[in-house]
Amino acid sequence: MSKKKKSQWSKMIDVDGISIRLHERTRGTTVYMSFAWEGKKVQRSTKRRDRREAEEYARRFVHGLVEDRFLGRTGPVTLGEVFRIYFSERAPLLSDDWRSLAETRRRIFENAWAIHINVEDISQTHIDRYIKGRKDGRLAPGHSHNRRAVRSGTIDNDLRWLSSVFNWAKKHKVDGKRLLSTNPLHEVEWPKEKNLLRPVASHSRFTDTMAVIDRVDPNGRLRCMLALARYTGRRESAICHLRASDILRDSAALRRSLADQGMDESQADHWQHGAIRWRATSDKQGFETLAPLSE
């Protein structure tokens, strides 16, 4: 006898008067959402397999559309609105790993403060509550049952990521207006890791290594990488992604890159040895930067 085919899962929800259908194309895979918007049918992936998380995402997404359409940009900007626009405009430019980590942090902050909080109302009290929740294990990614306390370094990384999102929102414009006028995290404090768990190599170890490094790689690639790591402080992955065109020794190329970054082109007169362009695709926070070269 042939096995009975499992029925396709679907669910109808209502958000601000809009009916949304959540469904799986194949049982147990990514959940999609579809709804009518301004006379057109919209269908898109929630990028989530967990049905509960997919429903939360769909509610946030459609509620944000309604706010933009009917409330305009005159009211306070909510945390949910900033996250929705950030993950629509900025997150697709990040690597898969960093985008996944950003999604995890997003869920933690939404669980801590809710999406309707006015970003400009975030204060030291909110930060203190967040810190306490993370340290006692109440705030954890998703609906994990393996809740545990985290170190100050993890909390620092979480809040620095959120601050980078708010900094991005200060520069991002919607209908000619900046999404945020201020970053509320610039006025608050949070703990930093006192005992960093990082190996530290001395300068003498660096010079001793460089003295014999050509025996390992006569072509000089390893020497180049170690020198870049020593004098720029960049991660190995960022160095591996460098291209020859990222080394800006020509004044004209440097001026073009400064202009592309929205920076003052006259800085090229003071960067006598040129600069290195570190691309957003290999940066931990997803930002492209220019760093002057030393002699």
C-alpha positions in Angstrom: 0.0 0.0 0.0 1.2 3.5 -0.8 1.9 5.8 2.1 -0.6 8.6 2.7 0.8 11.9 1.7 1.1 14.4 4.6 -1.0 17.5 4.1 0.8 20.8 3.6 0.9 23.0 6.8 -0.7 26.4 6.6 -2.2 29.0 9.0 -4.1 32.2 8.7 -3.4 35.1 11.0 -4.7 38.7 11.1 -2.5 41.8 11.6 -4.0 45.2 11.6 -6.9 44.1 9.5 -4.7 42.3 6.9 -5.1 38.5 6.5 -1.8 36.7 6.2 -1.4 33.1 5.1 1.6 31.2 6.5 2.5 28.0 4.7 5.2 25.5 4.0 5.9 24.5 0.4 7.2 21.2 1.6 6.4 20.0 5.1 9.1 20.9 7.7 10.9 23.4 5.4 11.0 27.2 5.3 7.7 29.0 6.1 6.4 31.5 3.5 3.9 34.3 4.0 1.4 35.7 1.5 -1.0 38.6 1.8 -2.7 41.3 -0.3 -1.2 44.8 -0.2 -2.4 47.8 -2.1 -4.2 45.6 -4.7 -1.3 43.2 -5.2 -0.4 39.8 -3.8 2.8 39.8 -1.9 4.6 36.5 -1.2 7.9 36.1 0.5 10.0 33.8 2.6 10.2 34.4 6.4 13.6 32.7 6.3 12.5 30.6 9.3 11.6 27.0 9.7 10.3 27.4 13.3 6.6 28.1 12.8 6.3 30.3 15.9 9.3 32.4 14.9 7.9 32.7 11.4 4.6 33.9 12.7 6.4 36.5 14.9 8.4 37.7 11.9 5.2 38.0 9.7 3.4 40.0 12.4 6.4 42.4 12.7 6.8 42.7 8.9 3.2 43.5 8.1 2.7 45.8 11.1 5.7 47.8 9.9 4.2 48.2 6.5 0.9 49.5 8.0 2.8 52.0 10.2 4.8 53.3 7.2 1.7 53.5 5.0 -0.8 55.0 7.4 1.2 56.7 10.2 4.0 58.2 8.0 7.3 59.2 9.5 5.9 61.8 12.0 5.6 59.6 15.0 8.3 58.0 17.2 10.5 55.4 15.7 10.1 52.0 17.3 12.7 49.3 17.9 10.8 47.0 15.6 10.7 49.6 12.8 14.5 50.1 13.0 15.1 46.3 13.0 12.7 45.8 10.1 14.3 48.4 7.9 17.9 47.3 8.9 17.2 43.7 8.1 15.6 44.6 4.8 18.2 47.1 3.6 21.5 46.4 5.4 21.5 42.7 6.5 21.5 41.3 3.0 24.9 42.8 2.5 26.4 40.8 5.4 27.7 37.3 5.3 25.4 34.4 6.2 27.2 33.8 9.5 27.0 37.5 10.6 23.4 37.8 9.4 22.4 34.7 11.5 24.2 36.2 14.5 22.4 39.5 14.0 19.0 37.7 13.9 19.8 36.0 17.2 20.7 39.3 18.8 17.6 40.9 17.4 15.4 38.2 19.0 17.1 38.8 22.4 16.5 42.5 22.3 12.9 42.1 21.2 12.3 39.7 24.0 13.9 42.1 26.5 12.1 45.4 25.4 9.4 44.5 22.9 9.2 45.9 19.4 6.9 48.8 20.2 9.4 50.7 22.5 10.4 54.1 21.2 14.1 54.0 20.5 14.7 57.4 21.9 13.2 56.3 25.2 15.9 53.6 25.7 17.7 54.6 28.9 20.2 53.4 31.4 17.3 51.6 33.2 16.6 49.5 30.1 20.3 48.6 29.7 20.5 47.7 33.4 17.5 45.4 33.1 19.0 43.8 29.9 22.3 43.2 31.7 20.6 41.5 34.7 18.5 39.4 32.4 21.5 38.2 30.4 23.6 37.5 33.5 20.9 35.5 35.3 20.0 33.5 32.1 16.5 34.8 31.7 17.3 36.4 28.3 18.5 33.9 25.8 18.2 33.3 22.0 14.9 32.1 20.8 12.9 29.8 23.1 16.0 27.9 24.2 15.6 25.6 27.2 19.4 25.7 27.7 19.4 29.1 29.4 22.7 30.1 31.0 24.4 33.2 32.4 26.8 35.0 30.0 30.0 36.9 30.6 30.3 40.7 30.4 32.1 40.3 27.1 29.0 38.7 25.5 26.8 41.6 26.8 29.4 44.1 25.5 29.2 42.5 22.1 25.4 42.5 22.1 25.2 46.2 22.9 27.9 47.2 20.6 26.1 45.5 17.8 22.9 47.3 18.7 24.8 50.6 18.8 26.1 49.9 15.3 22.5 49.3 14.1 21.4 52.7 15.6 24.5 54.4 14.0 23.5 53.0 10.7 19.9 54.2 11.2 21.2 57.7 11.8 22.7 57.8 8.3 19.8 55.9 6.6 17.1 58.0 5.1 13.4 57.2 4.5 11.4 59.7 2.4 14.3 62.2 2.7 14.4 62.0 6.5 17.0 60.2 8.7 15.5 57.2 10.4 17.1 58.2 13.8 18.3 61.5 14.9 20.3 60.2 17.8 21.8 57.0 19.2 20.5 56.5 22.7 23.3 54.1 23.6 25.9 56.9 23.4 24.5 58.2 26.7 24.5 54.9 28.7 27.1 52.5 30.2 27.5 48.8 30.3 30.1 46.3 31.6 33.2 45.4 29.6 35.1 42.1 29.9 37.9 42.5 32.4 39.7 39.3 31.7 39.7 38.8 27.9 40.3 35.2 26.9 42.7 36.1 24.0 46.2 34.8 23.3 48.7 37.6 23.1 51.9 37.3 21.1 54.9 39.5 22.0 56.7 41.7 19.5 59.9 39.6 19.9 57.9 36.5 18.9 56.8 38.4 15.8 60.4 39.4 14.8 61.7 35.9 15.6 59.0 34.4 13.3 59.7 36.8 10.5 63.4 36.0 10.6 62.7 32.4 9.6 59.4 32.7 7.8 60.8 32.4 4.3 61.8 28.8 5.0 58.1 28.0 5.3 56.8 30.1 2.4 59.6 31.3 0.0 57.0 33.1 -2.1 56.4 35.7 0.7 52.7 35.4 1.1 52.8 34.3 4.8 55.3 37.1 5.5 52.9 39.6 3.9 50.0 38.3 5.9 51.8 38.4 9.3 53.1 41.9 8.6 49.6 43.1 7.8 48.2 41.5 10.9 51.0 43.0 13.1 50.7 46.6 11.7 46.9 46.8 11.0 45.4 44.7 13.8 42.9 43.2 11.3 41.6 39.6 11.4 43.0 36.8 9.3 39.8 36.5 7.3 39.8 40.2 6.4 43.5 40.0 5.3 42.7 36.9 3.1 40.0 38.9 1.3 42.2 41.8 0.4 42.8 42.5 -3.3 45.6 44.4 -5.0 43.1 47.1 -5.9 42.5 47.6 -2.2 46.0 49.0 -1.7 45.6 52.6 -2.6 49.0 54.1 -3.3 47.9 56.4 -6.1 46.6 59.8 -5.0 43.8 59.9 -7.6 42.5 56.4 -6.5 42.7 57.4 -2.9 40.7 60.6 -3.5 38.0 58.6 -5.4 37.7 56.1 -2.5 37.5 58.9 0.1 34.7 60.5 -2.0 32.9 57.2 -2.3 33.0 56.9 1.5 31.6 60.4 2.0 34.9 61.5 3.5 36.9 64.7 2.9 39.1 64.2 -0.2 41.7 66.6 1.2 42.8 63.9 3.7 44.6 62.3 0.8 47.2 65.1 1.1 48.0 63.9 4.6 48.0 60.2 3.8 51.4 60.3 2.2 51.9 56.5 2.0 48.4 55.8 0.7 45.7 53.6 2.4 44.1 50.2 2.6 40.4 49.7 1.7 38.8 47.1 4.0 35.7 45.9 2.3 32.3 45.5 4.1 32.0 41.8 3.0 35.0 40.8 5.2 34.4 43.2 8.1 33.0 41.9 11.4 30.4 44.6 11.6 29.8 44.8 7.9 31.3 48.3 7.3 33.7 49.4 4.6 36.5 51.5 5.9 39.7 53.2 4.7 42.8 53.1 6.9 46.0 55.2 6.1 49.2 53.3 5.6 52.2 54.0 7.7 55.8 54.2 6.3 
